[in-house]
């Protein structure tokens, strides 16, 4: 609340300058709203409809309030907002963001969301107070309101691996998930496997849908019918990988290979195999997805699809800095290639009988 009062006072004092700049009351009158509504828009606070926010922002821009003041106030730092600070996936993202920030003489603030669901927007208040040069987001969804709040303060942002299909004007960095799922499954087919199961990711995630689609395309291309019981839902966690792995490996017609849509789920499958006294890769081949650093040291080292997480974070950070200098930049979507990394967790299936 103090920040709002101070900033409003500063803007009011500036109104005594050139006659061409309207006062807050004049902006409010032109927009047909109250002065408090104008203050909310200036400070990026909620409680203002998108239409009203856009109308007020347009008038403020015409009067040279918004872009000039937000540029002056920008701090020499980048902000990384994420949902899961305790994830090994996030470690690689932090490394990428910090690397590019260091190259440009910037500091990084890492903000974890209180609620891992898409409904938690508490992070936005801190971002608007700190006024970073830009924000890299690793969150399930960015609401229209949050997007307008960032843009009204001229804070560029980029989303890494967005959950759904964001609007075309939302900058985003992703990876070739379909090809990754296809390569993983084709590798297993090439080894001679025909009973290939998969543990997918959360419903509604583009990455989950694409990896599952790649799995199915590889089976179809090889003329292998999809076994309905071999497709299990997941959430990218070790716990679900273990639970679903036990289900799959407990079947009388258990699969000889499992493609897990994340390395953490694949680690869960490792534990399920150990629990059931099955040997990897003698009794079961396993492929993960991500190529987290730890997968090199599992027993056996994990065959996985490398998602270039650090490079994705680096590209997202560079794009944020470009958007700072070129707000009208049109090419703001990028998909990086995935690659198959073959290690010791996959082999030819054991002879039947």
N, C-alpha and C positions, 0 to 999 in steps of 0.2 A: 504493500500500500504506500509506503514511503517513496518507493521508486516512481510510482504513478504521480504522486503529488509533486515531487521535485521536477520531473520531466515536464509536467503540465505547466509548472511555474516558469521553467526555462523557456518554454515555447511562448508563453504569454509575454514574457519580457522581450522576446525577439520581435513580437508584434509591433513594438514601438519603433522598429526600423523602417525600411522602405515602405512607402505607401502602397505599393503594388501587392503587398502580402496581406491577406485577410487575417482578421483576428479569429480566435476560436469560435466566438459567438457568430461571426459572419459565416464561417464554414458550416456551423450547425444550421444556420438559417438557410443557406443555399441547399444543404442536403435535406432539409426538412426533418432534422433530428435534434435531440438535446445536446448540450455541451458535454454532458457525461458520456454520451454515446461516441462523440468525436474523441474524447479522451481514451475510451476503451479501444477504439481503432488504432489510435496513435501508439498505445502501449501493448497492442497485440493481445488484448484480453478477450475472453469469450463473451457470450450473451448478446452477440450482434449477428443478425442474419447475414447470409452471404451477399444478398443483393444490396443491403444497406452498407455493409463493409466495403463493397466494390465502389459504391457511389461516393462514400466519404473519402476513400483512398484516392479516387480520381480527382476530387476537388483539392485534397491536400497536395497531390502531385503537381497539379496546376499551379499551386501557390509555392512550390519548391520547399515544402516542409520535409517530405518523407525521405527522398533519396539523399539529400544533402546532409541532413542530421544523422541518418543512420550510418552513412559513410564515415562521418567524423567520429561517431561513437564506437565504430567497430574495433574490437579488441584483437591483438595479434595472436589469435589462437583459433584452432579448429575444434569442433565439438563432435564426438562420436556418441550417438544415442543407440542403445541396444537393449534387448529384452532379457538376455541371459549372460551375465558377466562370468558365470561359473562354467561356461561351455568351452571345451577345447577348440571348437570351431571359432569362437570369438578371439582366442589368443592369436590366431593367425591373421585375423582381420585387424586387430590392434597393431600388430607388427607392421602391416602394410600402411595403415594410416599414419603411424608415427614416423615411418621412414620418409614419406613424402613431406610431412610437416617439418621434419628436421632439415631436409634439403632446402626448405624455404624459410628457415629461421623462425618457425612457429611452434607454439606449445599445443598440447592436446588435452582437452577435458573429456573424460569418459563418464557418461551418465547412464546408469542402469535404471530401467523402469521398475516401479514398485509392483505393478501387476503385469505379468507376462502376456495377458490378453490384449487384444487390440483396443480395448476401451480405456486404457490408462493414458491420459494426456498430461500428467503432472509434470513431465519433463519440459514442456513448452515454456513454462514460467521461468525456469532457470536459464534456458537458452536465450529468451528475450532480455533477461536482465544482464547476462554476460555479453551479449551482442557480438558473437564470434564472427569471423570472416566467412564461415560457412559451416554446414552441418552434414555429416555422413550418418545415414540412418540404417540401422539393421533391426527393423521392427516389422511386425506382421502387416500393419496397414498405417497409412498416413491419411487422416481425415481431411475433408475439404476445408474445415475450419482451421486446422493446424497449418495446412498448406498456405492458406490466405494470410494467416498470422505471420508466417516466415516471410512471405513475399511482401507484405505491407511494410516490413522492416528491412527490406532489401537484403535478406539473409539467404544466399543460395543453398540448395540442399540436393543430395543425391541418395537414392535408396539402393542398397545392395540386396540382391536376391529377393525382390518383393513377393509377397504372398500371392496376390492375384495378378490381374492384368491392369496396371495403373493407367490413368489417362495418358494420351500421347504427349502431353506437355510436362509429365513428371519424369525427371531424369532418373535413369536406373541402370545398374550394372548387373549382369547375370552371367550364367555359363550355359554351355550346350548340354542341357540335361537329357534331352531325348537321345542324342548321340551317345552319351555316357551309358544310359540304360541299354541301348542297342549293343554297344561294344562289350559290355559286361556279359550279357546273355549270349552273344555270338561267340565269345571266348569259351564259355562253358560248352556250347554246342560243338565247337571245334575240337574240344577234348573228348567228345563222344557222349556227353550227357544228354539225356532226353527227358528225365524227370527233374525239371528245374522249377523250383519254387521262388517266390519273391515276397519280401516284407516291404511294403510301400511306405510312403510318408503320410502326413496329415491330409485329410480331405480338403480340397479348396486351394492347396498350394500349387502354383504353377510347376514348381520343381518336382513335386510328387507325381502329378499327372503326366509330365513329360517323361520321367524316368520309367514309369509303368508302361507308358505308350511305347517307349523304346524296347522294353522287355518283350512286349506283345508282338511288336513288329519283327523282332529277331526270331521268335518262335514261328510266326506265320511264314517268314521267308524261308525257313528250313523245313516247312511242312509238318511242324510239331503241333498237335492240337493243344489248346490251353486247358489245363486241369483246373477246374473251378476251386477245388480245395487247396490248391497251391498258391493262391493269391491272398495274402493276409495284409490287413491294414496296420499301420504303425504311426509313430509320432517322432521318429528319428532318435529315440532314447535307447540306452542300453537295457533298461528294465523291460521295455516292450519287445526289444529284440530277443531277450531271454524268454519271455512269456510266449511269444509267437513261435520262437524256435522250438520250444518244448512241445507245442501243439503239432507243428509240422513233423518233427522227428519222432513223435509218439504215434504217428499214423502207421497202420499196417503196411501201407504203400508209401512209406516215407520217401521223400525226394533224395536224389544223390547229390544235389547241388542247390545252394540257396544264394540268390542275389539279394542282398540287403541294401535298401536305398540310402543308408548312411553308415559310416564306419562304426558309430556307436551301436547301432542295431546289429551290425555284424559281430561286434564284440559280445553282444548278448547271445548271439547264435553260438559263438565259441563256448560260452559258459553252458548253454543248453547241451551242446555236444559232450562237453566234459561230464556234465551231470548224468548223461545217459551212456557214458563209457564209449562214446564214438570218437574215432580219431580223425583229425583234419590233417591232410587231405585224403587219407586212406579210405575212410568210410564216408566222408562228406567234403565236398568242395564248397568254399565260401568266397564270395566277392562282396566288398563293401563299396562305399561311395564317399569321397572327400579327399582321401589320402592325408589324414591327420598325421602329425609327426609320430605319434605313438605306434602307428600301424607297422612301422619298420621293425618294431621290437616285440611284437606279439609272438606267441608260440603256436604255430609257425608264423613268420611275417606274412602280413595280409595282402592278397591280391585285391586291388581296389581301383576305382576310377578317380583319377586326380582332378579335383575341382580346384582351379588356381585361386584359392581364397586370398592369399596375400596379394597376388597380382590384381584381383578384383578390387580389393581395398585400396591399392595404390592408384588404380585407374579412377575409382570413385573420388578419391581425394584430389587428384589432378583435375578432374572434371569440375569439382566444386570451385577450385581456384580459377579455372577458366571462366566459369559462369560469373564469378566475382568481377572479372574484367570485361566479359562479353555477355551481358544479361540476355541478349537476344539470340544467343547461340542456338542453332536449330538442331544440330546432331547431338542428341543427349541420351541416346540408347546404345549400349554396347553389350555384346555377348562373347565371352571368351571361350576358347576351345577346351574341351575335356580330353584326357588321354588315359588309356588303360595302363596300369602299372602291375605287371605280373610278378608275383612273389611265390611264397611257398604254400599258400592255402588252397591252391587249385591243382588238380591232377586228373588223369583219366579215371573214370569210374571203375570201382572194383568189379571183377567178373561176377556175373550173376550165378547163383547156385553154389 
